[in-house]
Each structure stands twice: as C-alpha cells, then as structure tokens.
Amino acid sequence: MKKALVLACALLFVASVAFAAGKTYQVTGPVLEVNANYIVVQKGKEKWEVARDASTKVTGDLKVGSKVTIEYTMKAVSVEAKEAKKK
C-alpha cells in the first residue's frame, strides 16, 4: 500500500511538471541563418525565426544548410486587455 501511494505521488509530480512546461511544437527544415540569438529555418515557402540562448540544447553540427528539427514552446511575454466595444 505504501509503495502504491509513493508511486501515485511520483506520477502526479511528473504530470504536474510536464503540464507546467507547456505544450511543445516542432518545425523542420533547412537552416538559412544561425547565430547565438536565433535560427532561421525554411518551412515550405515561409521562413521561421526561432529564438535561442545559451541554454538551448543543440546536438549535431548546426550550420547553414543543415536540416534541423526544432522543438519549441509558445509563451506570452505580456498581455494588454481592453474592454470590448459596446454596440
């Protein structure tokens, strides 16, 4: 019984950490530009610029022309709410 309770608590902790991390998304394509602050990837006809910093984990040789898959999250930096217009 005690083991089951410990296991249940551990699973709840892992689930809460995963929820707090937010939903992740992916973009795949060739690298058009790369520097310490961002990576630009071609996805179809669109160019995607994804921010990066020193904590971004990179595996392999990241350079222009490399095909990459970037995993990213979306997070609001600020929100300005205004009252809806009255009819």
C-alpha positions as CSV (number, residue, x, y, z in Angstrom):
1,M,0.0,0.0,0.0
2,K,2.8,2.4,0.9
3,K,4.6,1.6,-2.4
4,A,1.4,2.3,-4.3
5,L,1.0,5.7,-2.6
6,V,4.6,6.7,-3.3
7,L,4.2,5.7,-6.9
8,A,1.0,7.6,-7.3
9,C,2.6,10.7,-5.8
10,A,5.6,10.4,-8.1
11,L,3.3,10.1,-11.2
12,L,1.4,13.2,-10.1
13,F,4.6,15.1,-9.7
14,V,5.8,14.1,-13.2
15,A,2.5,15.0,-14.7
16,S,2.4,18.4,-13.0
17,V,6.0,19.2,-14.2
18,A,5.0,18.2,-17.7
19,F,1.9,20.4,-17.6
20,A,3.8,23.4,-16.2
21,A,6.4,23.1,-19.0
22,G,3.6,23.8,-21.6
23,K,2.8,22.3,-24.9
24,T,5.7,21.9,-27.3
25,Y,5.7,22.3,-31.1
26,Q,8.2,21.3,-33.9
27,V,9.4,22.9,-37.1
28,T,11.7,21.0,-39.6
29,G,13.6,22.4,-42.5
30,P,17.0,23.6,-43.7
31,V,18.8,26.3,-41.8
32,L,19.0,29.6,-43.7
33,E,20.8,31.6,-40.9
34,V,22.1,30.8,-37.4
35,N,23.7,32.9,-34.7
36,A,23.8,33.0,-30.9
37,N,20.3,34.6,-30.7
38,Y,18.2,32.8,-33.3
39,I,17.9,30.1,-36.0
40,V,16.1,30.8,-39.3
41,V,14.5,27.7,-40.9
42,Q,12.8,27.4,-44.3
43,K,9.4,25.6,-43.9
44,G,7.8,25.4,-47.3
45,K,7.6,29.0,-48.6
46,E,7.9,30.5,-45.1
47,K,10.9,31.5,-43.1
48,W,10.7,30.7,-39.4
49,E,12.9,32.6,-37.0
50,V,13.2,30.8,-33.6
51,A,14.9,32.5,-30.7
52,R,17.7,30.7,-28.9
53,D,20.1,31.3,-26.0
54,A,22.9,29.6,-24.1
55,S,20.5,27.1,-22.5
56,T,19.3,25.8,-25.9
57,K,20.4,22.2,-26.3
58,V,22.0,21.6,-29.7
59,T,23.0,18.1,-31.0
60,G,25.0,17.7,-34.2
61,D,26.6,20.3,-36.4
62,L,24.3,23.3,-36.5
63,K,25.2,25.4,-39.6
64,V,23.6,27.0,-42.6
65,G,22.3,24.2,-44.9
66,S,21.8,21.6,-42.1
67,K,18.4,20.0,-42.0
68,V,17.1,20.5,-38.4
69,T,14.1,19.8,-36.3
70,I,13.5,22.4,-33.7
71,E,11.3,21.8,-30.7
72,Y,9.9,25.0,-29.2
73,T,7.2,26.3,-26.9
74,M,5.0,29.4,-27.1
75,K,4.8,31.7,-24.0
76,A,3.1,35.0,-23.6
77,V,5.5,37.8,-22.7
78,S,2.8,40.4,-22.0
79,V,-0.9,40.8,-22.3
80,E,-2.9,44.0,-22.7
81,A,-6.6,43.5,-22.3
82,K,-9.1,46.2,-23.4
83,E,-12.9,46.4,-22.9
84,A,-14.9,45.2,-25.9
85,K,-16.7,47.9,-27.9
86,K,-20.4,48.3,-27.0
87,K,-22.9,48.1,-29.8
